[in-house]
Amino acid sequence: MACSITSEKDLEQVRQNAQLEHMMSGSLPIAAGTKIKNLPRGGCVVETSIGNIQYGMPPETVKDCMNLGIEVPIHFIIPTNRFDQTYGLNVAEFEFPAYFNFFIRRKRVNLICSEEAQRAVKVIFQETLLGPLAFDDFREDFSSSFDEAAIPDMAREQAHFAKNPFNPSEKLSLDTLISFTVFDERGIATIEGGKVRVKVEEGHFLIFDGEELIAKLVDRVTIRVESEFRDYDLREMRTPSATVPLRVYQPPTFGVTVLGCSHGFDPKGSTSGYIFWLNGRGVMVDPPPFSTVLLKNLGIASTLIESVIISHCHADHDAGTFQKILDSQQIQIITTRTILGSFVRKYSALTGMAEPYIRSLFTFRPAKIGEDIIVHGAKFRFFYSLHSIPCIGFSVSLGDQSIYFSADTFYDPEGLQKLVEAGVITNRRFKSLSENKWNHQVILHEAGVPPIHTPMKIFMTLPREVIERLYLVHVAEKDIPVGFGLKSAKPGVENTIVLAVKHSDEYTLIQNIDLLCSVPIFEDLSVRCARDLLQVMKEECYAPKHVIVEEGTYGDKFYLIKSGIVKVFSHKANNEFERYMSVGDYFGESAVVGDFMRHATCVAATEVLLLSIEREDFWMIFGNVSSGASVLKRLMNLKDSRKSSGFKVLLKNSLLSGLSGFQKTQLEVLLKEESYVRGSLVWQKGETVDKLVIVGSGVLRFKDCKESEMGEFNMGDLIGEMDALLKGGVHRTTLESTTPSVVFAIKKTDFLHFLKRNPGLNVIFSNLLVAE
């Protein structure tokens, strides 16, 4: 639309179209006897006279073929849209199909795609197969005091690994593993001399075997969340039901939960990924695909995990990172500048998003080699491992306990010595790869296939006391030899490796600071206010089903949820609602900025730990300082919004109702109620765009512009001119209230700040603008 109007009708139509396409996607055989197999994770395989052709490649679909007994294809159709924004996943993950075919079957894959997709694939594969083309600023990855002799010659190391393993004299290149069949100007791709043709036609791929049309595939990949996650919505921990039990995981002070411990070729194992727990907060390392779903399944609140470490840019290590970036609140990415550059170039080519825009979706904290980095009170020490592309491992310590994480690496003293003799690495680099490796309470070490991984023989000869502290990762269970005491790291919160750290008031203080930092209403606090707040907050613990506050009673406390889930509800006429709140949410605002009466009942749905602030302390801290004014204003807005049923209006909107409870609260704070009489204007053509609105009651419609054909807008409809909101400008429409109406307005500046804090929504609204 010319005006880039975003309304509930637009969003609902997009949703309905997507549902229809998902129902049809990848499963429409034309010729009798044609075999089409929908893969469990998404995409489909079509059987032809030249072998299987696969359309769509969500992460790990190679494992689907292996588990189903289907021959892994060599021909793959690249979808027009290579990235699924709803799930935050790559649906053109050709890396592991290419690796499997080449390293296991000694075949090249054939990618059937457009010229644009071919260019994108080449950029992606450069970063993942061969690594960065240049290392001009590589020295910036290291501290100024780092031993120059220990700095790896990354270009030389990459070149060493970039050899055809079946012909070591041949340099490995993109053409060694992949070929392309590009659609011509007619939209036709001809395979194997015309035996099979694929044609692009009106949002479909038509597959001809000889002259016969055998399949018609909708050009949209259906992501199918694995069966164990089907009861869990990806974007929100929704109201618990009989099929979605209330689960809450209470993290340890120090430890690690393994989300997966195998590799990309293991059909029975889950791809490696981890959560390191530091003072009760999580740092994800190499999130596997669907990890955001898995976290909700395990009862881990997304707000507990504010940071992700990217070790390197192979698909089995970074597939879930972009998903986490788009999942909820803005997160922090921790890695080196070199690895981040690869990640951004890769995902820019994959998604079509500009590199600066991708960087705006998260905050970047450089992992400086040779310097300690403090995260949630724990000390990280990063290093470059020895791998085919730039890759970092680390040790992390809290108190007198430490964990070592090898990352993907080749480690074999005999082999390393040969690399020294060949001039690939220096003696100092050799030493740095070996020192302080086994001197930790817990050792997570990869065990893969040389020459880019560590051979199993290294672990079989370790001292018994080291083996007892060693957990093997990135390895299939069947490949661990028996009789040596070796073990893999077991996935699941029930198998969390916990290190005993002596409790201290310092750790509690760090936990409370982290909680305050995660709550948006406190983002502008002065140091003085934060100090005072930390001094007056008190911990309160409640058992499940305990009534914390009751509607209609007098209140004098404001609460922050530190752990657990709280059910908030009212059964009074005109105020009936029910919602669930979790870590980082807060309630009781009317007790400190309102009429002191409770307007809802709050019950502990699980064991709950709260931080309470009494009204007198609250006003002592925030009532007399400028930085406190913003806190009071936000809470007053929240009180007014909840009093006028702003939350119910959000639930009427198909997009906003799918937000997490944490995100809904952020929006409630921004809502400002406005009333209009019949015939009055919400905005007028030519005025500066300064807001968008959600209809609370009554009827609105556009007037004197072509958008008037869109019809009436009712309760829950979201209306805004997105181009002007995001870029600045004036209204191209006039919006009229055709009945007495109430709307909830969100100021432009508040809306833009909200999008910055919530990257997934940022992408959705930005792409609505692009699409229009």
Buried (B, 14 or more C-beta within 10 A) or exposed (E): BEBBBBBBBBBBEBBEEBEEBBEBBBBBBBEEEBEBBBBBBBBBBBBBEBBBBBBBBBBBBBBBBBEEEBEBBBBBBBBBBBBBBBBBBBBBBBBBBBBBBBEEEEEBBBBBBBEEBBEBBBBBBBBBBBBBEEBEEBEEBBEEEBBEEBBBBBBEBBBBBBBBEEEEEEEBBBEBBBEBBEBEEEBBBBBEEEEBBBBBEEEBBBBBBEEEBBBBBBBBBBBBBBEEBEBBBBBBBBEBEEEBEBBBBEBBBBBBBBBBBBBBBBBEBBBBBBBBBBBBBBBBBBBBBBBBBBBBBBBBBBBBBBBBBBBBBBBBBBBBBBBBBBBBBBBBBBBBBBBBBBBBBBBBBBBBBEEEBBBBBBEEBBBBBBBEBEBBBBBBBBBBBBBBBBBBBBBBBBBEBBBBBBBBBBBBEEBBEEBBEEEBBBEBBBBBBEEEBBEBBBBBBBBBBBBBBBBBEBBEEBEEEBBEBBBBBBBBBEBBEEEBEBEBBEBEBEEBBBBEBEEEEEBBEBBBBBBBEBBBBBBBBEEEBBEBBBEBBEEBEBEBEEEBBEBEEEBBBBBBBBBBBBBBBBEEEEBEBEBBBBBBBBBBBBBBBBEEEBBBBBBBBBBBBBBBBBBEBBBEBBEEBEBBEBBBEBBBBBBBBBBBBBBBBBBBBBBBBBBBBBBBBBBBBBBBBBEBEEEEBBBBBEEEBBBBBBBBBBBBBBBEBEBEEBEBBBBBBBBBBBBBBBEEEEBBBBBBBBEBBBBBBBEBEBBBBBBEBBBBBBBBBBBBBEEB
